[in-house]
Amino acid sequence: MRITLTRICECAVFMTNRALRRWFVVHKWTSLVCTLFLLIICVTGLPLLFSEQIWDTFVGDDDPPYEVLPPNTPNASLDVIVEKARALYPEQIITNVNPDDDEPAVLVSMAPSWQALEEDKNYPDRNSSHWIKFDARTAKVLKQSRPADAPQKPRTWTGIIMGICNQLHTSLFAGLTGRLFLGAMGGIFVASLVSGTVLYGRFMKRLPFGSVRKDRAARLTWLDLHNLLGVATLMWAMVVGFTGLVNELQTPLFGLWRVTDVRQTLKPYANLPVPSQDHLSSVQAAFNTAAKAAPGNEVTGLSYPGSSFGSPVHYVLWTRGSTPLRARLFTPVLVDARTGALTGAYPMPWYLRFLEISRPLHFGDYGGMPLRILWALLDVVVIGVLVSGLVLWANKRKIATDARLRKLGYELDETDGMPALVGDV
């Protein structure tokens, strides 16, 4: 980063007055456009970084304790768990089977029918699906979700606050439109960082790095704080801002994948009838087949034939990388539910892999608690950059561009086309 800033400084020294004014205007307006939304994102991002710890502290888990068993007790067959779920609700279908990532548990999702789930999309307040949580080792039922017709459990203040933070952070309560809007704000934020770096280059050879002129006018103190905090978090803010932009594009990118690669893969099976779940092949064998088809990955879940996303005759098994950096790189595997034969593993296209790779860099969840704390500290510093930028703008919003540049320490030649060299204030 030092080499990059030095090059920017060398170029900025010979920048013309016209170019300097343009960069200043670009930085001012890109910053003003996105600052309010960036403040919302930064503030709401702080509790989301520690959402698991917040839930455990203020809400807790009302699940019954797991049975104490000898170490290395093997898990029960998933086929046993599936049969127990079907025995509990013989008139319903199983939609998904998902082993828990952190606990010895398996979650089995069920519904009256696939048609009922499709009809739920037209009624936001209706949810026909439910789940059963099994102990993965003993296949005993640990917990079940509340029936669809049961009174809703009162929401906790923690749930309300975290839900608001999540909605504001991802979509401003505006769905896909809000996501795309925040993605655009992320792009504008990156533009403001680039233009701010160009302007900061003008100070690089005039002041020692990190200088804060407390003995001068208040505006210079605020400017030096703004510059110092900005350059200290430049690379992090650039990465988080750009990856945030990419993450907001997940809905259209996944939609593109579904209408291109997925549709082409499933085209030969599109008109086949969905077989009865009484005559499907082994779920446990499908997990084993998927693990062999995607070596180095772990199988995270299975969807039954008939889902709107999958095939009418295939189990769709999701696998992901087993290391922290690869934990969001998913590879779907198709196993014929009628015969148990492997149909194929289908790595996602480059744009979805790029999306998945960007997520750990944005969330900071691949290095444990120390990295989350670092992300939170850098987030607070960026809030300081945004606030100091607002203070600089509010104090000088009525001053012309040239006058403001001179007030902030730039010397402008009267000849517009000549290079403007930095001098002392």
Secondary structure, DSSP 8 states (H G I E B T S, - for coil): -HHHHHHHHHHHHT-BHHHHHHHHHHHHHHHHHHHHHHHHHHHHHHHHHTHHHHHHHHT-----------TT-----HHHHHHHHHHHSTTSEEEEEEE-SSSSEEEEEEES-HHHHHHHTT-TT----EEEEEETTT--EEEE---TTS------HHHHHHHHHHHHHHTTT-HHHHHHHHHHHHHHHHHHHHHHHHHHGGGTTTS-TT---TTS-HHHHHHHHHHHHHHHTHHHHHHHHHHHHHHTTHHHHHHHHIIIIIHHHHGGGTTS----GGG---HHHHHHHHHHHSTTEEEEEEE-TT-SSS-SSEEEEEEEESSGGGTT-EEEEEEETTT--EEEE----HHHHHHHHHHHHHH--SSHHHHHHHHHHHHHHHHHHHHHHHHHHHHSTTS-HHHHHHHTT----SSTTSB------
